[in-house]
Amino acid sequence: VSFIARFEPVQPILDLKHDNLVIFREQRIELTSQLEYTIRKAGVFQLQLKLPADFELLGVNCPQMSEFQHEKASNSLIVVLKERTQGTLSIQVRGYIPPPQQYMEADASSLANLPQIEPVGIRQEEGRMIAYTIEAIELAANEDQVKNAQPIPVNGIPYNFSDTQVRAAWKFQTRPVEIPVRIIRRPTRLSAQTYSTIQVQPSGIQVTAYLDFLVQYAGIDQFRIAVPKEFSDQIEIEIADKNSVPIQQKSPQASDEESQWVIWNIQTQRPVTGRQRFKMTYDISLNTGDTDEAEEEEKSAAELSESLLIPKPLGWERGAEDRIDLTRSTGEIVIQTDPALSVAVKGMGTGIEPIDVRELTMLPQQGHQAFRYPVQSDDDPIRLELQVSRFEVAEVVSTVVSKMLSEYVLGTSADMSVRSQLQIQSSQRQRLIVQLP
């Protein structure tokens, strides 16, 4: 009887829980993998992962990691550990892949399979594929073509990424996993609201307008505003709050001689989704110069009139065929006046209506008069007709005697004693002139 003894080192057994997160953004597809290893029997010094083609690695996080080696030629990633490790081990891998050309240009495109990171040398894997998209992108999977994966509810997914939503999720235990998807880009939706404050002062009229754009789905980095042509050189445009994207460049567009508008093009530093607010200010002088000094002296009040166009936001445009019209353009106007002025206001334009200042929603509920309008029409734009009366300052009586009581005492002599009590209201602070008989 003979016995043969063979000695082999104990091989480690690796089990894995794996979440593969795919994030579809405007110009690239990001990929994050959360790997939770359980290592039994024996420890390991390194772990190997297979990466998607053209994968750009952004970072690897692992508390026990000494270094990592990214071999682009073989699309592999080796995580080298500080020491032989057994038990539980967590690794996070982050990166992105450049999308195909049709992803950037076409309204609809497709991927043969969701990009994924595959572990090497695993006995058992429990994984999830979770797809995120920005608001401008919709995702559709053909479940008949999905291989080795089952859809699961998206409720309770513990991962969140800025400006994205969970669109779909699958679970799997067997590889290879194939999930072909169709990517649909939603067109940009653009609306605007305008809130204008007209301050009428003796020195002139100050116009302050807030133009509030709402960009939904796909972002844009260009905005257009039409301003009155005669005041275009005086206009100042800036962002209205810190939440808006800063302005990179702004410039007026050449206009026709007959047009009453000048269009300003505003370029932001990056594409905007959500709310973008601009603040516009300019001044109008009330000194018309039409009358000479003699005529001014003859008048007790100066009658001045002004027709004031309200600035209006415009849709996005790049060329004759590539344009996005505003779905809605509403606004509010409040007129604030100086107590020394009498101002008559008449609103003109499509849909404009006078309202009580207490009905204002985005402007301070105080002022002389208020208006709102549901639309900005090109054929009949919103404008105000102002009639301003500026009165001369009237001379005020400095001293008023409301009551007076006098006592006269006569004697045998030629002298007479007089005592007077007066109830006086006077603007004189230190001296009061009294005229004696």
ZAVEX-398031 format. One record per residue (C-alpha): x, y, z. Coordinates in steps of 0.5 Angstrom, whole numbers, padded with zeros to 4 digits, always signed. Layout:
BEGIN
XYZ
...
***
This chain:
BEGIN
+0000+0000+0000
+0003+0007-0002
+0000+0014-0001
+0002+0020-0004
+0001+0027-0001
+0001+0033-0004
+0001+0040-0001
-0002+0046-0004
-0002+0053-0001
-0009+0055+0001
-0013+0059-0004
-0017+0066-0002
-0024+0066-0003
-0027+0072-0005
-0034+0074-0005
-0037+0081-0007
-0043+0086-0007
-0042+0091-0012
-0046+0097-0014
-0044+0100-0021
-0047+0107-0022
-0047+0110-0029
-0049+0117-0029
-0051+0120-0036
-0049+0128-0036
-0049+0133-0042
-0042+0131-0045
-0040+0125-0042
-0042+0118-0038
-0039+0118-0031
-0038+0111-0028
-0037+0110-0020
-0036+0103-0018
-0037+0101-0010
-0034+0094-0009
-0035+0091-0002
-0030+0085-0002
-0031+0079+0003
-0024+0075+0003
-0024+0068+0007
-0019+0062+0008
-0013+0067+0006
-0011+0074+0005
-0009+0077-0001
-0004+0083-0003
-0008+0086-0009
-0014+0086-0013
-0015+0086-0020
-0021+0090-0024
-0023+0090-0032
-0025+0097-0034
-0029+0099-0040
-0025+0101-0046
-0023+0108-0047
-0024+0109-0039
-0021+0115-0036
-0019+0114-0029
-0021+0120-0024
-0019+0116-0017
-0019+0110-0013
-0021+0110-0006
-0019+0104-0001
-0017+0105+0006
-0012+0099+0006
-0009+0101-0001
-0002+0102-0002
-0002+0104-0009
-0006+0103-0016
-0003+0101-0023
-0008+0103-0029
-0006+0099-0035
-0009+0103-0041
-0007+0098-0046
-0010+0092-0043
-0016+0096-0039
-0014+0093-0033
-0013+0096-0026
-0009+0093-0020
-0010+0095-0013
-0004+0094-0009
-0005+0093-0001
-0001+0095+0004
-0001+0088+0007
-0004+0081+0006
-0011+0083+0008
-0017+0078+0010
-0024+0080+0012
-0028+0086+0009
-0025+0091+0004
-0028+0097+0001
-0026+0100-0006
-0029+0106-0010
-0027+0107-0017
-0029+0113-0021
-0028+0115-0028
-0032+0117-0034
-0032+0115-0042
-0032+0119-0048
-0039+0118-0051
-0040+0116-0058
-0041+0122-0063
-0048+0121-0064
-0049+0122-0056
-0047+0129-0057
-0051+0131-0063
-0057+0127-0064
-0064+0127-0061
-0064+0120-0060
-0058+0115-0059
-0057+0108-0057
-0051+0104-0053
-0050+0097-0054
-0049+0096-0047
-0048+0100-0040
-0041+0101-0039
-0039+0097-0032
-0033+0095-0028
-0032+0087-0028
-0028+0084-0022
-0023+0079-0023
-0022+0072-0019
-0029+0072-0016
-0033+0066-0013
-0039+0070-0012
-0042+0077-0014
-0048+0080-0012
-0049+0086-0016
-0053+0092-0018
-0053+0097-0024
-0056+0103-0023
-0057+0109-0028
-0058+0116-0027
-0059+0122-0032
-0059+0129-0032
-0066+0132-0033
-0065+0133-0040
-0064+0126-0042
-0069+0120-0042
-0067+0113-0041
-0070+0107-0044
-0068+0100-0044
-0071+0094-0048
-0072+0089-0043
-0073+0083-0048
-0065+0084-0050
-0063+0085-0043
-0058+0079-0041
-0057+0076-0034
-0060+0082-0030
-0067+0083-0027
-0070+0090-0026
-0071+0092-0019
-0075+0098-0016
-0071+0105-0015
-0074+0106-0008
-0069+0106-0003
-0062+0107-0007
-0057+0110-0002
-0053+0114-0008
-0054+0121-0010
-0051+0125-0015
-0052+0133-0016
-0057+0135-0022
-0059+0128-0023
-0064+0123-0022
-0065+0115-0022
-0068+0113-0028
-0067+0105-0028
-0064+0099-0024
-0062+0092-0025
-0059+0086-0020
-0055+0081-0023
-0051+0075-0020
-0048+0072-0027
-0044+0075-0032
-0043+0077-0037
-0049+0082-0036
-0052+0086-0042
-0056+0092-0042
-0057+0096-0048
-0061+0102-0047
-0064+0108-0052
-0062+0115-0050
-0067+0121-0051
-0065+0128-0051
-0071+0133-0049
-0071+0139-0052
-0069+0146-0048
-0076+0149-0045
-0075+0157-0044
-0079+0161-0040
-0078+0168-0037
-0081+0173-0032
-0080+0181-0032
-0081+0185-0026
-0080+0193-0027
-0079+0198-0022
-0080+0205-0025
-0078+0211-0020
-0080+0218-0022
-0076+0223-0018
-0075+0231-0019
-0068+0229-0023
-0071+0224-0027
-0074+0217-0028
-0070+0211-0026
-0072+0204-0029
-0070+0198-0025
-0072+0191-0029
-0070+0184-0026
-0071+0179-0032
-0072+0172-0029
-0070+0166-0034
-0072+0159-0033
-0068+0154-0037
-0071+0147-0036
-0068+0140-0039
-0062+0142-0043
-0058+0148-0041
-0056+0154-0045
-0050+0159-0045
-0053+0165-0049
-0059+0169-0047
-0062+0175-0051
-0066+0181-0048
-0069+0187-0052
-0068+0194-0049
-0071+0201-0052
-0066+0203-0057
-0066+0211-0055
-0063+0208-0048
-0059+0202-0050
-0052+0206-0049
-0054+0207-0042
-0056+0201-0040
-0052+0197-0035
-0053+0189-0034
-0051+0184-0029
-0053+0178-0025
-0058+0179-0020
-0056+0174-0015
-0050+0169-0013
-0054+0163-0015
-0054+0165-0022
-0048+0164-0027
-0043+0169-0028
-0043+0173-0035
-0037+0172-0039
-0039+0177-0045
-0045+0182-0047
-0046+0186-0053
-0051+0189-0057
-0053+0187-0063
-0054+0191-0070
-0061+0193-0071
-0065+0196-0076
-0066+0204-0076
-0073+0203-0076
-0073+0199-0070
-0075+0201-0063
-0071+0196-0060
-0064+0194-0059
-0062+0186-0058
-0057+0185-0052
-0053+0178-0053
-0051+0175-0046
-0046+0170-0046
-0045+0166-0039
-0039+0162-0037
-0042+0156-0037
-0049+0153-0039
-0055+0154-0035
-0060+0150-0033
-0065+0152-0028
-0066+0160-0026
-0062+0165-0029
-0063+0172-0026
-0061+0179-0029
-0061+0186-0027
-0062+0192-0032
-0062+0199-0030
-0062+0206-0034
-0064+0213-0032
-0068+0218-0036
-0067+0225-0035
-0074+0230-0035
-0070+0236-0037
-0073+0236-0044
-0069+0243-0046
-0075+0244-0051
-0077+0251-0047
-0073+0257-0045
-0072+0260-0039
-0077+0265-0040
-0083+0260-0041
-0080+0256-0035
-0081+0262-0030
-0088+0263-0033
-0091+0256-0031
-0092+0254-0024
-0091+0247-0026
-0087+0244-0031
-0091+0239-0035
-0087+0233-0038
-0089+0227-0042
-0085+0220-0043
-0087+0214-0047
-0083+0208-0044
-0082+0201-0047
-0081+0196-0042
-0075+0191-0043
-0077+0184-0046
-0073+0178-0045
-0073+0174-0052
-0072+0166-0054
-0065+0163-0055
-0063+0164-0062
-0057+0161-0066
-0058+0162-0074
-0064+0162-0078
-0066+0155-0076
-0063+0153-0069
-0068+0157-0064
-0072+0156-0058
-0078+0161-0057
-0080+0163-0050
-0086+0159-0048
-0088+0164-0043
-0086+0171-0042
-0090+0175-0036
-0089+0181-0032
-0090+0186-0026
-0089+0193-0026
-0089+0198-0020
-0089+0206-0021
-0086+0210-0015
-0086+0217-0014
-0083+0223-0011
-0088+0227-0006
-0087+0233-0010
-0089+0230-0016
-0096+0229-0019
-0095+0223-0024
-0101+0220-0029
-0099+0213-0032
-0103+0209-0037
-0101+0202-0039
-0101+0200-0046
-0100+0194-0050
-0103+0187-0050
-0106+0184-0044
-0103+0190-0039
-0108+0191-0033
-0108+0196-0027
-0107+0192-0021
-0107+0194-0013
-0100+0194-0011
-0102+0189-0005
-0103+0184-0011
-0096+0184-0013
-0092+0178-0012
-0085+0179-0014
-0084+0187-0012
-0085+0191-0006
-0092+0192-0005
-0092+0199-0004
-0092+0205-0010
-0096+0210-0013
-0099+0205-0018
-0098+0197-0021
-0099+0193-0027
-0098+0186-0029
-0098+0183-0036
-0099+0176-0038
-0095+0176-0045
-0090+0180-0049
-0092+0181-0056
-0088+0184-0061
-0093+0187-0065
-0096+0191-0059
-0090+0191-0054
-0091+0193-0046
-0090+0201-0045
-0092+0206-0040
-0095+0213-0042
-0092+0218-0036
-0095+0225-0035
-0091+0228-0030
-0092+0235-0026
-0087+0238-0023
-0089+0244-0018
-0086+0250-0015
-0084+0250-0008
-0090+0255-0005
-0088+0260+0001
-0090+0258+0008
-0092+0263+0013
-0087+0262+0018
-0091+0264+0024
-0098+0263+0026
-0102+0266+0032
-0108+0262+0033
-0110+0266+0040
-0109+0272+0043
-0111+0276+0049
-0109+0283+0051
-0110+0287+0058
-0110+0295+0058
-0109+0298+0064
-0110+0306+0064
-0109+0311+0070
-0109+0318+0071
-0102+0319+0068
-0101+0319+0060
-0098+0312+0061
-0102+0306+0059
-0100+0299+0061
-0101+0293+0056
-0100+0285+0057
-0101+0280+0052
-0101+0273+0052
-0101+0269+0045
-0101+0262+0043
-0096+0261+0037
-0094+0256+0032
-0087+0258+0029
-0082+0255+0025
-0077+0261+0028
-0072+0257+0033
-0069+0263+0037
-0072+0269+0035
-0079+0272+0034
-0080+0279+0031
-0086+0283+0034
-0088+0289+0031
-0090+0294+0036
-0095+0300+0036
***
